[in-house]
Amino acid sequence: MLTGRHLADIMAKVCGVDLRSELFPVGSIAQTSVARVNAIVVRHEVNSVPVFSILSDRSSAEYLWGALFDATLEFGGEAVGLSALLMEAES
C-alpha cells in the first residue's frame, strides 16, 4: 500500500499510466506495469486517506518493494506500517 501527498508523482516514476486523482479516481483499478512488474493498482481510501494498493506476483514482491521505496525516497517518503493509517483516523 502506498500513500502520501506525492502519491501520483511517486507512481509516475515507476508506472507509465497517469494515476493522478482527476484521471484515476477512488475506485479505479488498472492492470499495468509497475517498475517492469505486472501489477494491479487500486485507488481507494483507508480512513479517508487516499492510498494505492499494488498487487503483484509474490515472487516479485522484494524487487517491487525496493523500486517503490527508492521512488518514495526522492520525495522524502519513508516506510510506515498500516498502523499509521489507522492512527490517523483516531486523531
Sine and cosine of phi, psi and omega as CSV:
sin_phi,cos_phi,sin_psi,cos_psi,sin_omega,cos_omega
0.00,0.00,0.67,-0.74,-0.03,-1.00
-0.80,-0.60,0.69,-0.72,0.03,-1.00
-0.53,-0.85,0.16,-0.99,0.05,-1.00
0.76,-0.65,0.20,-0.98,-0.09,-1.00
-0.93,0.36,-0.37,0.93,-0.01,-1.00
-0.97,-0.24,0.44,0.90,-0.10,-1.00
-0.77,0.64,-0.82,0.57,-0.04,-1.00
-0.92,0.39,-0.58,0.82,0.01,-1.00
-0.91,0.41,-0.65,0.76,0.03,-1.00
-0.89,0.46,-0.73,0.68,-0.01,-1.00
-0.91,0.41,-0.52,0.86,0.03,-1.00
-0.89,0.45,-0.44,0.90,0.03,-1.00
-0.95,0.32,-0.44,0.90,-0.13,-0.99
-0.84,-0.55,-0.01,1.00,-0.10,-0.99
-0.61,-0.79,0.70,-0.72,-0.02,-1.00
-0.99,0.16,-0.16,0.99,0.00,-1.00
-1.00,0.04,0.70,-0.72,0.03,-1.00
-0.97,0.25,0.94,-0.33,-0.08,-1.00
-0.96,-0.28,0.37,0.93,0.08,-1.00
-0.89,0.45,0.53,-0.85,-0.13,-0.99
-0.86,0.52,-0.53,0.85,0.01,-1.00
-0.94,0.33,-0.37,0.93,0.03,-1.00
-0.96,-0.27,-0.35,0.94,-0.07,-1.00
-0.70,-0.71,0.96,0.27,-0.11,-0.99
-0.96,0.27,0.15,-0.99,0.06,-1.00
-0.78,0.62,0.73,-0.69,-0.04,-1.00
0.99,-0.11,-0.14,0.99,0.01,-1.00
-0.98,0.22,0.53,-0.85,0.01,-1.00
-0.70,-0.71,0.69,-0.72,0.05,-1.00
-0.68,-0.73,0.68,-0.73,0.17,-0.98
-0.98,-0.18,0.86,-0.51,-0.14,-0.99
-0.43,-0.90,-0.08,-1.00,0.08,-1.00
-0.98,-0.17,0.80,-0.61,0.07,-1.00
-0.86,-0.51,0.91,-0.41,-0.06,-1.00
0.80,0.60,0.66,0.75,0.01,-1.00
0.91,0.41,0.37,0.93,0.06,-1.00
-0.90,-0.44,0.74,-0.67,0.07,-1.00
-0.90,0.44,0.80,-0.59,-0.07,-1.00
-0.52,-0.85,0.32,-0.95,0.15,-0.99
-0.93,-0.38,0.78,-0.63,0.01,-1.00
-0.92,-0.38,0.79,-0.61,0.00,-1.00
-0.86,-0.52,0.82,-0.57,0.10,-1.00
-1.00,-0.08,0.84,-0.55,0.05,-1.00
-0.49,-0.87,-0.16,-0.99,0.01,-1.00
-0.79,-0.62,0.55,-0.83,0.15,-0.99
-0.85,-0.53,0.91,-0.42,-0.05,-1.00
0.79,0.61,0.71,0.70,0.03,-1.00
0.93,0.37,0.19,0.98,0.06,-1.00
-0.99,-0.17,0.84,-0.54,0.01,-1.00
-0.92,0.40,0.70,-0.71,0.01,-1.00
-0.63,-0.78,0.38,-0.92,0.24,-0.97
-0.94,-0.34,0.80,-0.60,0.23,-0.97
-1.00,-0.08,0.76,-0.64,-0.05,-1.00
-0.89,-0.45,0.90,-0.43,-0.07,-1.00
-0.95,-0.32,0.77,-0.64,0.03,-1.00
-0.53,-0.84,0.09,-1.00,0.07,-1.00
-0.89,0.45,0.70,-0.72,-0.08,-1.00
-0.91,0.42,-0.36,0.93,0.05,-1.00
-0.93,0.37,-0.31,0.95,0.02,-1.00
-0.99,-0.17,-0.01,1.00,-0.15,-0.99
-0.86,0.52,-0.73,0.69,-0.05,-1.00
-0.90,0.43,-0.70,0.72,0.03,-1.00
-0.89,0.46,-0.73,0.68,-0.05,-1.00
-0.90,0.43,-0.67,0.74,0.06,-1.00
-0.82,0.57,-0.74,0.68,0.00,-1.00
-0.88,0.47,-0.68,0.73,0.00,-1.00
-0.91,0.42,-0.69,0.72,0.01,-1.00
-0.93,0.37,-0.65,0.76,0.02,-1.00
-0.89,0.46,-0.68,0.73,0.03,-1.00
-0.87,0.49,-0.68,0.74,0.02,-1.00
-0.90,0.43,-0.61,0.79,-0.01,-1.00
-0.93,0.36,-0.54,0.84,0.00,-1.00
-0.87,0.49,-0.54,0.84,0.01,-1.00
-0.90,0.44,-0.36,0.93,0.00,-1.00
-0.94,-0.35,0.28,0.96,0.03,-1.00
0.97,0.23,0.31,0.95,-0.02,-1.00
-0.99,0.17,0.13,-0.99,0.03,-1.00
-0.45,-0.89,0.25,-0.97,0.04,-1.00
-0.99,0.11,0.74,-0.68,0.09,-1.00
-0.70,-0.71,0.35,-0.94,0.02,-1.00
-1.00,0.09,0.14,-0.99,0.03,-1.00
-0.86,0.51,-0.47,0.88,0.00,-1.00
-0.85,0.53,-0.45,0.89,0.04,-1.00
-0.89,0.45,-0.61,0.80,0.05,-1.00
-0.96,0.29,-0.62,0.79,-0.01,-1.00
-0.95,0.32,-0.60,0.80,0.01,-1.00
-0.91,0.41,-0.59,0.81,-0.02,-1.00
-0.87,0.49,-0.57,0.82,0.00,-1.00
-0.94,0.35,-0.47,0.88,-0.01,-1.00
-0.98,0.20,-0.36,0.93,-0.06,-1.00
-0.92,0.38,0.00,0.00,0.00,0.00
